């Protein structure tokens, strides 16, 4: 294999890696194939679209250059890929779900991230359907928007840090509370997660009387723009 010529000049696209990949996973991974597969997964998923992103075995196999880096022959490369995927699943960097589709049973791989865990839970609840797109045969159509889609549609772009905070909120507060707090943020034109989180904490600490909230809309609106919430309002 010829030596690497160096990174090119000019604008180069980057792939984001969360800090735990470098501080926790990297020191623990002792298998080259496993390292190649998880890094490839980050790169490939970064370039996909959609709220829920996943990889299939076919996605790895179709990249001949990647497969050639695993082993000399195709059969050895496929065996190395399968072993590496198992190692990633055992370590917990990837999650998987096996589904019976029209063409047979297929395994879908997700990063073990808040979005990946949400996707896996949706599949386990049966909130999926086959897609007409052969390149993306799995369609996760949730009846209710999950917290990540709710944030992107009403607050702003999802970042890794915000995704972690949303995952924690989903484990802490009822889903209806989160939806209602986001609605209040939108109605008051304060599209910040810190504001939504302040409302949720207030409800958790002081209790929430939903009947009172619904009785007087104007009084309800003032409640969330005055006092402890005034710091979030732009004057």
MDAnalysis code that builds the backbone (N, CA, C; Angstrom):
import MDAnalysis as mda
import numpy as np

u = mda.Universe.empty(705, n_residues=235, atom_resindex=np.repeat(np.arange(235), 3), trajectory=True)
u.add_TopologyAttr("name", ["N", "CA", "C"] * 235)
u.add_TopologyAttr("resid", np.arange(1, 236))
u.add_TopologyAttr("resname", ["UNK", "UNK", "UNK", "UNK", "UNK", "UNK", "UNK", "UNK", "UNK", "UNK", "UNK", "UNK", "UNK", "UNK", "UNK", "UNK", "UNK", "UNK", "UNK", "UNK", "UNK", "UNK", "UNK", "UNK", "UNK", "UNK", "UNK", "UNK", "UNK", "UNK", "UNK", "UNK", "UNK", "UNK", "UNK", "UNK", "UNK", "UNK", "UNK", "UNK", "UNK", "UNK", "UNK", "UNK", "UNK", "UNK", "UNK", "UNK", "UNK", "UNK", "UNK", "UNK", "UNK", "UNK", "UNK", "UNK", "UNK", "UNK", "UNK", "UNK", "UNK", "UNK", "UNK", "UNK", "UNK", "UNK", "UNK", "UNK", "UNK", "UNK", "UNK", "UNK", "UNK", "UNK", "UNK", "UNK", "UNK", "UNK", "UNK", "UNK", "UNK", "UNK", "UNK", "UNK", "UNK", "UNK", "UNK", "UNK", "UNK", "UNK", "UNK", "UNK", "UNK", "UNK", "UNK", "UNK", "UNK", "UNK", "UNK", "UNK", "UNK", "UNK", "UNK", "UNK", "UNK", "UNK", "UNK", "UNK", "UNK", "UNK", "UNK", "UNK", "UNK", "UNK", "UNK", "UNK", "UNK", "UNK", "UNK", "UNK", "UNK", "UNK", "UNK", "UNK", "UNK", "UNK", "UNK", "UNK", "UNK", "UNK", "UNK", "UNK", "UNK", "UNK", "UNK", "UNK", "UNK", "UNK", "UNK", "UNK", "UNK", "UNK", "UNK", "UNK", "UNK", "UNK", "UNK", "UNK", "UNK", "UNK", "UNK", "UNK", "UNK", "UNK", "UNK", "UNK", "UNK", "UNK", "UNK", "UNK", "UNK", "UNK", "UNK", "UNK", "UNK", "UNK", "UNK", "UNK", "UNK", "UNK", "UNK", "UNK", "UNK", "UNK", "UNK", "UNK", "UNK", "UNK", "UNK", "UNK", "UNK", "UNK", "UNK", "UNK", "UNK", "UNK", "UNK", "UNK", "UNK", "UNK", "UNK", "UNK", "UNK", "UNK", "UNK", "UNK", "UNK", "UNK", "UNK", "UNK", "UNK", "UNK", "UNK", "UNK", "UNK", "UNK", "UNK", "UNK", "UNK", "UNK", "UNK", "UNK", "UNK", "UNK", "UNK", "UNK", "UNK", "UNK", "UNK", "UNK", "UNK", "UNK", "UNK", "UNK", "UNK", "UNK", "UNK", "UNK", "UNK", "UNK", "UNK", "UNK", "UNK", "UNK", "UNK"])
u.atoms.positions = np.array([
    [0.844, -1.193, 0.000],
    [0.000, 0.000, 0.000],
    [0.878, 1.241, 0.000],
    [0.635, 2.198, -0.917],
    [1.466, 3.407, -0.991],
    [1.294, 4.263, 0.258],
    [2.334, 5.037, 0.615],
    [2.238, 5.880, 1.818],
    [1.211, 6.991, 1.635],
    [0.679, 7.454, 2.741],
    [-0.301, 8.543, 2.742],
    [0.377, 9.831, 2.287],
    [-0.233, 10.540, 1.363],
    [0.365, 11.750, 0.787],
    [0.129, 12.995, 1.637],
    [-0.639, 12.886, 2.652],
    [-0.917, 14.045, 3.496],
    [-2.284, 14.622, 3.213],
    [-2.792, 15.396, 4.163],
    [-4.105, 16.005, 3.989],
    [-4.015, 17.132, 2.969],
    [-4.994, 17.259, 2.098],
    [-4.921, 18.259, 1.025],
    [-5.103, 19.677, 1.537],
    [-4.691, 20.638, 0.718],
    [-4.877, 22.039, 1.055],
    [-6.330, 22.441, 0.800],
    [-6.696, 23.565, 1.337],
    [-8.042, 24.073, 1.100],
    [-9.058, 23.518, 2.083],
    [-10.303, 23.682, 1.722],
    [-11.398, 23.281, 2.594],
    [-11.547, 21.767, 2.610],
    [-11.512, 21.175, 3.795],
    [-11.632, 19.730, 3.962],
    [-12.798, 19.445, 4.914],
    [-13.618, 18.504, 4.548],
    [-14.755, 18.148, 5.408],
    [-14.274, 17.345, 6.603],
    [-14.838, 17.629, 7.767],
    [-14.456, 16.946, 8.993],
    [-15.595, 16.062, 9.492],
    [-15.243, 15.036, 10.245],
    [-16.209, 14.160, 10.887],
    [-16.144, 14.389, 12.389],
    [-17.301, 14.652, 12.993],
    [-17.336, 14.918, 14.433],
    [-17.247, 13.612, 15.226],
    [-16.453, 13.649, 16.281],
    [-16.356, 12.522, 17.202],
    [-16.646, 13.025, 18.611],
    [-17.540, 12.388, 19.339],
    [-17.788, 12.808, 20.724],
    [-16.574, 12.490, 21.590],
    [-16.353, 13.294, 22.600],
    [-15.187, 13.101, 23.469],
    [-15.091, 11.690, 24.052],
    [-16.219, 11.057, 24.485],
    [-16.086, 9.698, 25.040],
    [-15.491, 8.690, 24.064],
    [-15.597, 8.964, 22.752],
    [-14.967, 8.067, 21.784],
    [-13.462, 8.062, 21.975],
    [-12.895, 9.213, 22.270],
    [-11.441, 9.327, 22.411],
    [-10.962, 9.100, 23.846],
    [-11.810, 9.432, 24.810],
    [-11.362, 9.322, 26.201],
    [-11.722, 7.992, 26.858],
    [-12.779, 7.320, 26.377],
    [-13.209, 6.063, 26.992],
    [-13.062, 4.869, 26.052],
    [-13.584, 5.004, 24.835],
    [-13.544, 3.861, 23.919],
    [-12.151, 3.604, 23.368],
    [-11.486, 4.648, 22.883],
    [-10.183, 4.458, 22.253],
    [-9.178, 3.743, 23.150],
    [-9.044, 4.125, 24.438],
    [-8.106, 3.393, 25.291],
    [-8.513, 1.934, 25.522],
    [-9.803, 1.643, 25.410],
    [-10.282, 0.290, 25.714],
    [-10.217, -0.646, 24.512],
    [-10.300, -0.095, 23.297],
    [-10.328, -0.939, 22.096],
    [-8.934, -1.504, 21.828],
    [-8.850, -2.831, 21.770],
    [-7.558, -3.493, 21.546],
    [-7.579, -4.360, 20.280],
    [-8.547, -4.094, 19.406],
    [-8.685, -4.885, 18.180],
    [-8.782, -3.918, 17.009],
    [-7.888, -4.061, 16.016],
    [-7.816, -3.116, 14.906],
    [-9.114, -3.100, 14.098],
    [-9.685, -4.261, 13.841],
    [-10.919, -4.313, 13.072],
    [-12.048, -3.572, 13.761],
    [-12.162, -3.753, 15.081],
    [-13.191, -3.049, 15.841],
    [-13.014, -1.541, 15.742],
    [-11.757, -1.083, 15.853],
    [-11.483, 0.346, 15.760],
    [-11.858, 0.883, 14.381],
    [-11.510, 0.149, 13.333],
    [-11.838, 0.579, 11.977],
    [-13.348, 0.668, 11.772],
    [-14.074, -0.306, 12.275],
    [-15.517, -0.343, 12.065],
    [-16.219, 0.798, 12.798],
    [-15.857, 1.082, 14.034],
    [-16.552, 2.139, 14.767],
    [-16.213, 3.510, 14.195],
    [-14.967, 3.718, 13.763],
    [-14.607, 4.994, 13.139],
    [-15.329, 5.156, 11.798],
    [-15.423, 4.066, 11.045],
    [-16.136, 4.107, 9.769],
    [-17.619, 4.414, 10.003],
    [-18.187, 3.848, 11.062],
    [-19.598, 4.085, 11.373],
    [-19.844, 5.563, 11.652],
    [-18.967, 6.203, 12.433],
    [-19.109, 7.630, 12.694],
    [-19.061, 8.421, 11.383],
    [-18.093, 8.082, 10.526],
    [-17.926, 8.810, 9.263],
    [-19.140, 8.618, 8.348],
    [-19.590, 7.384, 8.199],
    [-20.684, 7.097, 7.269],
    [-22.006, 7.704, 7.761],
    [-22.276, 7.583, 9.048],
    [-23.528, 8.109, 9.595],
    [-23.564, 9.634, 9.550],
    [-22.400, 10.257, 9.701],
    [-22.322, 11.726, 9.634],
    [-22.795, 12.248, 8.285],
    [-22.627, 11.439, 7.239],
    [-22.957, 11.873, 5.886],
    [-24.347, 11.440, 5.435],
    [-25.097, 10.836, 6.326],
    [-26.465, 10.439, 6.013],
    [-27.440, 11.531, 6.436],
    [-28.661, 11.436, 5.954],
    [-29.707, 12.373, 6.322],
    [-30.784, 11.658, 7.126],
    [-31.619, 12.435, 7.779],
    [-32.715, 11.844, 8.530],
    [-32.498, 11.928, 10.025],
    [-33.586, 11.882, 10.751],
    [-33.516, 11.951, 12.209],
    [-32.871, 10.700, 12.786],
    [-33.274, 9.519, 12.271],
    [-32.704, 8.258, 12.726],
    [-31.801, 7.699, 11.633],
    [-30.551, 7.489, 11.953],
    [-29.585, 7.006, 10.977],
    [-29.053, 5.643, 11.420],
    [-28.870, 4.777, 10.468],
    [-28.416, 3.423, 10.787],
    [-27.580, 2.891, 9.640],
    [-26.843, 1.827, 9.941],
    [-26.034, 1.135, 8.943],
    [-26.483, -0.314, 8.846],
    [-26.299, -0.865, 7.670],
    [-26.525, -2.295, 7.453],
    [-25.203, -2.937, 7.046],
    [-25.145, -4.218, 7.085],
    [-23.927, -4.920, 6.668],
    [-23.570, -4.550, 5.231],
    [-24.601, -4.373, 4.402],
    [-24.375, -4.033, 2.996],
    [-23.658, -2.705, 2.841],
    [-23.865, -1.770, 3.783],
    [-23.195, -0.476, 3.698],
    [-21.683, -0.620, 3.814],
    [-21.244, -1.550, 4.642],
    [-19.814, -1.801, 4.758],
    [-19.294, -2.527, 3.522],
    [-20.047, -3.540, 3.075],
    [-19.591, -4.374, 1.958],
    [-19.457, -3.586, 0.663],
    [-20.293, -2.581, 0.463],
    [-20.256, -1.843, -0.800],
    [-19.061, -0.898, -0.896],
    [-18.404, -0.653, 0.217],
    [-17.217, 0.201, 0.202],
    [-15.984, -0.689, 0.040],
    [-15.584, -0.876, -1.207],
    [-14.502, -1.817, -1.496],
    [-13.183, -1.404, -0.857],
    [-12.918, -0.114, -0.833],
    [-11.652, 0.345, -0.252],
    [-11.596, 0.034, 1.239],
    [-12.715, 0.245, 1.920],
    [-12.757, -0.076, 3.340],
    [-12.586, -1.568, 3.567],
    [-13.284, -2.373, 2.774],
    [-13.208, -3.822, 2.942],
    [-11.800, -4.345, 2.653],
    [-11.135, -3.775, 1.671],
    [-9.767, -4.204, 1.356],
    [-8.813, -3.901, 2.503],
    [-9.160, -2.911, 3.319],
    [-8.327, -2.588, 4.472],
    [-8.512, -3.541, 5.634],
    [-9.547, -4.389, 5.561],
    [-9.777, -5.360, 6.628],
    [-9.021, -6.657, 6.398],
    [-8.923, -7.086, 5.132],
    [-8.230, -8.342, 4.805],
    [-7.984, -8.395, 3.303],
    [-7.098, -9.301, 2.890],
    [-6.692, -9.379, 1.487],
    [-7.803, -9.938, 0.598],
    [-8.465, -11.006, 1.035],
    [-9.500, -11.616, 0.212],
    [-10.887, -11.162, 0.680],
    [-11.872, -11.280, -0.204],
    [-13.229, -10.862, 0.125],
    [-13.799, -11.685, 1.277],
    [-13.557, -12.997, 1.223],
    [-14.081, -13.868, 2.271],
    [-13.471, -13.524, 3.631],
    [-12.170, -13.278, 3.663],
    [-11.504, -12.920, 4.922],
    [-11.978, -11.556, 5.417],
    [-12.201, -10.636, 4.463],
    [-12.659, -9.297, 4.850],
    [-14.063, -9.355, 5.455],
    [-14.936, -10.174, 4.880],
    [-16.292, -10.285, 5.417],
    [-16.270, -10.928, 6.806],
    [-15.412, -11.918, 6.983],
    [-15.293, -12.546, 8.299],
    [-14.755, -11.544, 9.322],
    [-13.783, -10.724, 8.894],
    [-13.228, -9.708, 9.786],
    [-14.276, -8.654, 10.137],
    [-15.103, -8.289, 9.156],
    [-16.170, -7.328, 9.397],
    [-17.157, -7.866, 10.423],
    [-17.594, -9.101, 10.249],
    [-18.563, -9.703, 11.168],
    [-18.004, -9.774, 12.584],
    [-16.716, -10.141, 12.700],
    [-16.106, -10.204, 14.024],
    [-16.043, -8.814, 14.658],
    [-15.695, -7.807, 13.850],
    [-15.586, -6.446, 14.364],
    [-16.951, -5.913, 14.806],
    [-17.988, -6.219, 14.047],
    [-19.333, -5.771, 14.430],
    [-19.764, -6.395, 15.753],
    [-19.470, -7.676, 15.926],
    [-19.794, -8.354, 17.184],
    [-19.050, -7.690, 18.341],
    [-17.776, -7.366, 18.121],
    [-16.988, -6.718, 19.170],
    [-17.563, -5.348, 19.542],
    [-17.997, -4.585, 18.528],
    [-18.605, -3.275, 18.783],
    [-19.889, -3.414, 19.592],
    [-20.673, -4.434, 19.272],
    [-21.917, -4.671, 20.012],
    [-21.623, -5.097, 21.444],
    [-20.641, -5.955, 21.615],
    [-20.291, -6.421, 22.955],
    [-19.741, -5.283, 23.816],
    [-18.975, -4.381, 23.197],
    [-18.413, -3.261, 23.950],
    [-19.469, -2.197, 24.232],
    [-20.495, -2.152, 23.374],
    [-21.561, -1.189, 23.585],
    [-21.442, 0.077, 22.774],
    [-20.494, 0.148, 21.840],
    [-20.397, 1.346, 20.999],
    [-21.478, 1.353, 19.929],
    [-21.934, 0.168, 19.522],
    [-23.031, 0.041, 18.568],
    [-24.186, -0.718, 19.203],
    [-25.389, -0.433, 18.728],
    [-26.594, -1.170, 19.099],
    [-27.164, -1.791, 17.829],
    [-27.908, -2.869, 17.965],
    [-28.456, -3.517, 16.770],
    [-29.887, -3.964, 16.988],
    [-30.610, -4.074, 15.877],
    [-31.974, -4.603, 15.887],
    [-32.140, -5.474, 14.658],
    [-32.617, -6.702, 14.847],
    [-32.876, -7.607, 13.734],
    [-34.354, -7.605, 13.392],
    [-34.666, -7.377, 12.110],
    [-36.056, -7.290, 11.681],
    [-36.303, -8.194, 10.482],
    [-37.495, -8.746, 10.411],
    [-37.896, -9.572, 9.276],
    [-38.555, -8.686, 8.228],
    [-37.872, -8.485, 7.109],
    [-38.383, -7.689, 6.011],
    [-38.762, -8.603, 4.856],
    [-39.246, -8.013, 3.785],
    [-39.692, -8.807, 2.637],
    [-38.567, -9.653, 2.058],
    [-37.358, -9.127, 2.058],
    [-36.219, -9.869, 1.507],
    [-35.562, -10.805, 2.498],
    [-36.096, -10.918, 3.700],
    [-35.508, -11.778, 4.709],
    [-35.131, -10.977, 5.950],
    [-34.507, -11.632, 6.889],
    [-34.127, -10.977, 8.139],
    [-32.875, -10.133, 7.926],
    [-32.898, -8.934, 8.478],
    [-31.758, -8.034, 8.329],
    [-31.471, -7.339, 9.645],
    [-30.179, -7.060, 9.867],
    [-29.742, -6.397, 11.095],
    [-29.421, -4.940, 10.799],
    [-29.893, -4.062, 11.685],
    [-29.644, -2.632, 11.562],
    [-28.783, -2.183, 12.739],
    [-27.749, -1.389, 12.441],
    [-26.788, -0.960, 13.462],
    [-26.933, 0.538, 13.723],
    [-26.991, 0.896, 15.015],
    [-27.109, 2.289, 15.437],
    [-25.954, 2.611, 16.385],
    [-25.511, 3.869, 16.383],
    [-24.581, 4.301, 17.415],
    [-25.291, 4.261, 18.762],
    [-24.560, 3.944, 19.805],
    [-25.132, 3.943, 21.148],
    [-25.159, 5.383, 21.674],
    [-25.998, 6.185, 21.048],
    [-26.175, 7.598, 21.376],
    [-27.630, 7.805, 21.773],
    [-27.992, 9.000, 22.263],
    [-29.406, 9.218, 22.582],
    [-30.333, 8.918, 21.414],
    [-29.971, 9.360, 20.213],
    [-30.809, 9.083, 19.049],
    [-30.836, 7.592, 18.734],
    [-29.688, 6.935, 18.841],
    [-29.632, 5.501, 18.565],
    [-30.475, 4.712, 19.546],
    [-30.399, 5.083, 20.816],
    [-31.199, 4.385, 21.834],
    [-32.692, 4.645, 21.616],
    [-33.030, 5.889, 21.218],
    [-34.433, 6.202, 20.942],
    [-34.942, 5.385, 19.763],
    [-34.100, 5.217, 18.745],
    [-34.492, 4.427, 17.577],
    [-34.723, 2.971, 17.966],
    [-33.824, 2.430, 18.776],
    [-33.954, 1.040, 19.192],
    [-35.226, 0.834, 20.018],
    [-35.528, 1.773, 20.895],
    [-36.742, 1.671, 21.703],
    [-37.988, 1.744, 20.818],
    [-37.933, 2.606, 19.786],
    [-39.066, 2.714, 18.868],
    [-39.292, 1.400, 18.128],
    [-38.204, 0.761, 17.716],
    [-38.314, -0.528, 17.027],
    [-38.898, -1.578, 17.968],
    [-38.430, -1.589, 19.197],
    [-38.922, -2.562, 20.169],
    [-40.405, -2.358, 20.474],
    [-40.882, -1.112, 20.341],
    [-42.305, -0.834, 20.561],
    [-43.124, -1.076, 19.299],
    [-42.461, -1.461, 18.204],
    [-43.169, -1.719, 16.952],
    [-43.482, -0.475, 16.158],
    [-42.819, 0.626, 16.460],
    [-43.095, 1.890, 15.772],
    [-42.191, 2.043, 14.554],
    [-42.292, 1.092, 13.639],
    [-41.505, 1.130, 12.411],
    [-42.314, 0.472, 11.311],
    [-41.882, 0.714, 10.080],
    [-42.529, 0.084, 8.938],
    [-41.520, -0.031, 7.803],
    [-41.705, -0.992, 6.897],
    [-40.793, -1.120, 5.759],
    [-40.883, 0.109, 4.868],
    [-39.746, 0.507, 4.330],
    [-39.694, 1.664, 3.435],
    [-39.684, 1.202, 1.986],
    [-40.102, 2.086, 1.093],
    [-40.051, 1.789, -0.340],
    [-38.658, 2.012, -0.920],
    [-37.768, 2.578, -0.124],
    [-36.406, 2.869, -0.584],
    [-35.506, 1.683, -0.266],
    [-34.978, 0.972, -1.275],
    [-34.128, -0.188, -1.001],
    [-32.825, 0.189, -0.293],
    [-32.394, 1.453, -0.443],
    [-31.172, 1.887, 0.225],
    [-31.408, 2.187, 1.712],
    [-32.651, 2.439, 2.060],
    [-33.013, 2.708, 3.462],
    [-34.318, 1.996, 3.755],
    [-34.290, 0.674, 3.909],
    [-35.521, -0.124, 4.006],
    [-36.302, 0.024, 5.299],
    [-35.719, 0.675, 6.297],
    [-36.384, 0.812, 7.590],
    [-36.858, 2.242, 7.777],
    [-38.147, 2.425, 8.025],
    [-38.722, 3.739, 8.244],
    [-39.289, 3.792, 9.652],
    [-38.741, 4.689, 10.464],
    [-39.226, 4.855, 11.826],
    [-40.208, 6.012, 11.843],
    [-41.471, 5.699, 11.829],
    [-42.524, 6.712, 11.816],
    [-43.222, 6.691, 13.167],
    [-42.822, 7.571, 14.039],
    [-43.406, 7.610, 15.372],
    [-44.730, 8.364, 15.344],
    [-45.718, 7.849, 16.040],
    [-47.008, 8.516, 16.096],
    [-46.889, 9.866, 16.786],
    [-46.074, 9.922, 17.843],
    [-45.833, 11.184, 18.532],
    [-44.374, 11.574, 18.310],
    [-44.103, 12.863, 18.131],
    [-42.715, 13.280, 17.930],
    [-41.887, 12.920, 19.157],
    [-40.719, 12.330, 18.959],
    [-39.870, 12.085, 20.115],
    [-39.159, 13.385, 20.477],
    [-38.431, 13.375, 21.544],
    [-37.873, 14.608, 22.083],
    [-36.872, 15.249, 21.123],
    [-36.160, 14.431, 20.333],
    [-35.161, 14.987, 19.415],
    [-35.845, 15.689, 18.240],
    [-36.844, 15.053, 17.688],
    [-37.578, 15.681, 16.588],
    [-38.325, 16.909, 17.097],
    [-38.885, 16.823, 18.285],
    [-39.592, 17.949, 18.885],
    [-38.656, 19.152, 19.015],
    [-37.428, 18.896, 19.450],
    [-36.450, 19.978, 19.607],
    [-36.086, 20.581, 18.255],
    [-35.776, 19.733, 17.277],
    [-35.339, 20.226, 15.961],
    [-36.448, 21.015, 15.267],
    [-37.682, 20.595, 15.431],
    [-38.787, 21.256, 14.740],
    [-39.208, 22.558, 15.408],
    [-38.897, 22.721, 16.709],
    [-39.403, 23.890, 17.427],
    [-38.330, 24.786, 18.034],
    [-37.160, 24.237, 18.330],
    [-36.126, 25.027, 19.007],
    [-34.956, 25.344, 18.083],
    [-34.335, 24.318, 17.492],
    [-33.199, 24.573, 16.621],
    [-32.432, 23.310, 16.297],
    [-31.276, 23.434, 15.604],
    [-30.470, 22.275, 15.220],
    [-29.990, 21.494, 16.438],
    [-29.909, 20.187, 16.293],
    [-29.497, 19.310, 17.388],
    [-27.983, 19.166, 17.382],
    [-27.346, 19.417, 18.516],
    [-25.909, 19.227, 18.680],
    [-25.669, 18.055, 19.622],
    [-24.467, 17.460, 19.598],
    [-24.192, 16.336, 20.509],
    [-24.428, 16.689, 21.980],
    [-24.042, 17.905, 22.391],
    [-24.227, 18.298, 23.790],
    [-25.707, 18.414, 24.144],
    [-26.479, 19.055, 23.243],
    [-27.919, 19.182, 23.477],
    [-28.577, 17.803, 23.480],
    [-28.124, 16.913, 22.582],
    [-28.698, 15.568, 22.511],
    [-28.541, 14.844, 23.843],
    [-27.390, 15.007, 24.487],
    [-27.182, 14.377, 25.796],
    [-28.143, 14.956, 26.837],
    [-28.340, 16.283, 26.794],
    [-29.255, 16.924, 27.740],
    [-30.696, 16.477, 27.497],
    [-31.055, 16.326, 26.217],
    [-32.410, 15.878, 25.894],
    [-32.640, 14.448, 26.379],
    [-31.621, 13.601, 26.197],
    [-31.739, 12.228, 26.668],
    [-31.948, 12.164, 28.171],
    [-31.216, 13.026, 28.903],
    [-31.376, 13.065, 30.359],
    [-32.765, 13.566, 30.744],
    [-33.259, 14.576, 30.000],
    [-34.586, 15.116, 30.291],
    [-35.669, 14.067, 30.044],
    [-35.498, 13.280, 28.979],
    [-36.481, 12.255, 28.648],
    [-36.578, 11.213, 29.753],
    [-35.448, 10.968, 30.444],
    [-35.442, 10.008, 31.541],
    [-35.978, 10.605, 32.843],
    [-36.079, 11.938, 32.906],
    [-36.438, 12.623, 34.148],
    [-37.888, 13.091, 34.189],
    [-38.386, 13.587, 33.051],
    [-39.701, 14.227, 33.045],
    [-40.686, 13.443, 32.173],
    [-41.987, 13.534, 32.473],
    [-42.998, 12.900, 31.620],
    [-42.965, 13.504, 30.212],
    [-43.257, 12.687, 29.222],
    [-43.223, 13.142, 27.838],
    [-44.179, 14.307, 27.609],
    [-45.358, 14.269, 28.251],
    [-46.330, 15.349, 28.066],
    [-45.818, 16.654, 28.637],
    [-45.098, 16.602, 29.741],
    [-44.504, 17.813, 30.304],
    [-43.538, 18.444, 29.311],
    [-42.698, 17.614, 28.695],
    [-41.702, 18.135, 27.747],
    [-42.396, 18.801, 26.562],
    [-43.411, 18.138, 26.027],
    [-44.146, 18.715, 24.901],
    [-44.799, 20.034, 25.298],
    [-45.391, 20.091, 26.496],
    [-46.058, 21.312, 26.945],
    [-45.053, 22.435, 27.185],
    [-43.890, 22.095, 27.750],
    [-42.872, 23.118, 28.013],
    [-42.323, 23.681, 26.706],
    [-42.146, 22.839, 25.708],
    [-41.697, 23.312, 24.393],
    [-42.765, 24.216, 23.781],
    [-44.027, 23.837, 23.931],
    [-45.119, 24.664, 23.402],
    [-45.100, 26.047, 24.046],
    [-44.886, 26.101, 25.354],
    [-44.820, 27.382, 26.056],
    [-43.650, 28.214, 25.542],
    [-42.506, 27.573, 25.304],
    [-41.339, 28.286, 24.777],
    [-41.639, 28.894, 23.413],
    [-42.317, 28.136, 22.557],
    [-42.661, 28.617, 21.224],
    [-43.653, 29.769, 21.311],
    [-44.672, 29.619, 22.150],
    [-45.688, 30.666, 22.293],
    [-45.088, 31.970, 22.803],
    [-44.074, 31.871, 23.660],
    [-43.431, 33.061, 24.205],
    [-42.211, 33.490, 23.395],
    [-41.949, 32.786, 22.279],
    [-40.838, 33.105, 21.382],
    [-39.493, 33.087, 22.110],
    [-39.334, 32.103, 22.980],
    [-38.058, 31.913, 23.691],
    [-37.565, 30.516, 23.322],
    [-36.971, 30.411, 22.168],
    [-36.595, 29.105, 21.628],
    [-35.200, 28.707, 22.121],
    [-35.149, 28.396, 23.395],
    [-33.892, 27.954, 24.025],
    [-34.192, 26.750, 24.906],
    [-33.307, 25.771, 24.861],
    [-33.518, 24.599, 25.701],
    [-33.394, 24.958, 27.175],
    [-32.531, 25.931, 27.510],
    [-32.378, 26.318, 28.912],
    [-33.699, 26.833, 29.486],
    [-34.487, 27.493, 28.662],
    [-35.795, 28.000, 29.095],
    [-36.769, 26.838, 29.301],
    [-36.798, 25.918, 28.356],
    [-37.658, 24.740, 28.486],
    [-37.286, 23.960, 29.742],
    [-35.993, 23.804, 29.955],
    [-35.522, 23.050, 31.115],
    [-35.890, 23.751, 32.421],
    [-35.853, 25.096, 32.424],
    [-36.230, 25.841, 33.631],
    [-37.694, 25.611, 33.969],
    [-38.549, 25.553, 32.960],
    [-39.970, 25.281, 33.195],
    [-40.154, 23.882, 33.786],
    [-39.458, 22.912, 33.201],
    [-39.581, 21.530, 33.676],
    [-39.109, 21.403, 35.127],
    [-37.996, 22.056, 35.462],
    [-37.486, 22.003, 36.830],
    [-38.465, 22.654, 37.796],
    [-39.082, 23.750, 37.354],
    [-40.065, 24.436, 38.200],
    [-41.254, 23.525, 38.488],
    [-41.731, 22.856, 37.463],
    [-42.853, 21.929, 37.651],
    [-42.470, 20.779, 38.578],
    [-41.239, 20.281, 38.417],
    [-40.796, 19.146, 39.233],
    [-40.650, 19.547, 40.699],
    [-40.116, 20.748, 40.940],
    [-39.857, 21.189, 42.312],
    [-41.120, 21.701, 43.016],
    [-41.965, 22.419, 42.266],
    [-43.116, 23.045, 42.896],
    [-44.440, 22.384, 42.602],
    [-44.399, 21.339, 41.764],
    [-45.639, 20.705, 41.382],
    [-46.298, 21.454, 40.238],
    [-47.148, 20.779, 39.512],
    [-47.810, 21.391, 38.368],
    [-49.305, 21.148, 38.455],
    [-50.059, 22.233, 38.454],
    [-51.519, 22.142, 38.432],
    [-51.964, 22.381, 36.992],
    [-52.165, 21.321, 36.230],
    [-52.501, 21.467, 34.818],
    [-53.855, 22.141, 34.635],
    [-54.779, 21.992, 35.583],
    [-56.081, 22.645, 35.453],
    [-55.925, 24.156, 35.547],
    [-55.040, 24.625, 36.432],
    [-54.786, 26.055, 36.553],
    [-54.139, 26.592, 35.292],
    [-53.197, 25.819, 34.729],
    [-52.514, 26.242, 33.516],
    [-53.505, 26.469, 32.384],
    [-54.523, 25.654, 32.306],
    [-55.452, 25.729, 31.186],
    [-56.542, 26.790, 31.394],
    [-56.750, 27.246, 32.664],
    [-57.904, 28.076, 32.978],
    [-57.751, 29.501, 32.463],
    [-56.573, 30.073, 32.549],
    [-56.365, 31.471, 32.182],
    [-55.126, 31.558, 31.308],
    [-55.313, 31.633, 30.006],
    [-54.201, 31.589, 29.071],
    [-53.272, 32.782, 29.244],
    [-53.837, 34.002, 29.444],
    [-53.006, 35.203, 29.582],
    [-52.212, 35.168, 30.879],
    [-52.865, 34.738, 31.969],
    [-52.165, 34.611, 33.241],
    [-51.064, 33.557, 33.133],
    [-51.369, 32.481, 32.412],
    [-50.387, 31.414, 32.196],
    [-49.191, 31.943, 31.421],
    [-49.454, 32.773, 30.398],
    [-48.362, 33.316, 29.584],
    [-47.457, 34.193, 30.432],
    [-48.067, 35.071, 31.268],
    [-47.264, 35.968, 32.111],
    [-46.426, 35.179, 33.106],
    [-46.979, 34.075, 33.584],
    [-46.277, 33.262, 34.574],
    [-44.910, 32.808, 34.050],
    [-44.826, 32.592, 32.718],
    [-43.600, 32.049, 32.139],
    [-42.736, 33.091, 31.443],
    [-43.028, 34.389, 31.658],
    [-42.144, 35.430, 31.136],
    [-41.733, 36.405, 32.235],
    [-42.266, 36.226, 33.450],
    [-41.937, 37.104, 34.556],
    [-41.217, 36.301, 35.651],
    [-40.765, 37.033, 36.644],
    [-40.130, 36.379, 37.788],
    [-38.889, 35.610, 37.408],
    [-38.849, 34.355, 37.833],
    [-37.638, 33.548, 37.622],
    [-37.352, 33.271, 36.151],
    [-38.358, 33.454, 35.279],
    [-38.157, 33.190, 33.854],
    [-37.777, 34.438, 33.073],
    [-37.753, 35.621, 33.722],
    [-37.507, 36.876, 32.999],
    [-36.096, 36.925, 32.406],
    [-35.134, 36.204, 33.014],
    [-33.768, 36.247, 32.498],
    [-33.636, 35.637, 31.109],
    [-34.629, 34.822, 30.715],
    [-34.573, 34.189, 29.393],
    [-35.223, 35.056, 28.323],
    [-35.898, 36.131, 28.720],
    [-36.648, 36.965, 27.795],
    [-35.777, 38.123, 27.339],
    [-35.732, 38.337, 26.024],
    [-34.993, 39.459, 25.477],
    [-35.854, 40.706, 25.530],
    [-35.334, 41.758, 26.159],
    [-36.104, 43.002, 26.301],
    [-35.567, 44.046, 25.329],
])
